[in-house]
């Protein structure tokens, strides 16, 4: 069964607007971590933000914030004030203690920022 | 200073050949990984080493053999290459395997392998 689901294969957003990338996950492990990575067209994987299963507050890192809804098992990434350089593929990933700490990735969402 | 480096960046080879990809990290991390990203951009873990010890070995053909000479290096050797091996291979490292889950993985730039 797919552990991480990203239902939006591609999105367009206007420069300076906010965009929300959806991510739902499936786990019965009480201890897990959720990550978002960015992969620009150059190919490297860049870590953006992390949310732990026991964290009470939603994570924020600059223009990135994670909307963590534990009961719904969702961990959506919000990018505020989009910039042209935000155009990339974004991956949601989960690391579970019960899964031997392995990182499981979603299929990714391609974001294209329009000027 | 590059944190996680891989060589080569591109590798084009013919079916049946044997090739190696090298990875080095200068972050002092204990744990290193190999991932495969297929043509649909799906990323899947292949192997993980912790302090030179193999700890994760996913369902990968035994033509793939990782080797970790020390905790800063993790190499991937592939025998008898097949067309389906064409992909981008990423090396990654993290501070500790069983650390709090907040320890993110740092990825290398990837090696694009094309088998013809």
Interface residues (C-beta under 8 A of the other chain):
Chain A: X31 X32 X33 X35 X37 X39 X43 X44 X45 X46 X47 X50 X52 X53 X89 X91 X95 X96 X97 X100 X101 X102 X103 X104 X105 X107 X108
Chain B: X33 X40 X41 X42 X43 X44 X45 X48 X55 X56 X88 X90 X92 X97 X98 X100 X101 X102 X104 X105 X106 X107 X109 X110 X112
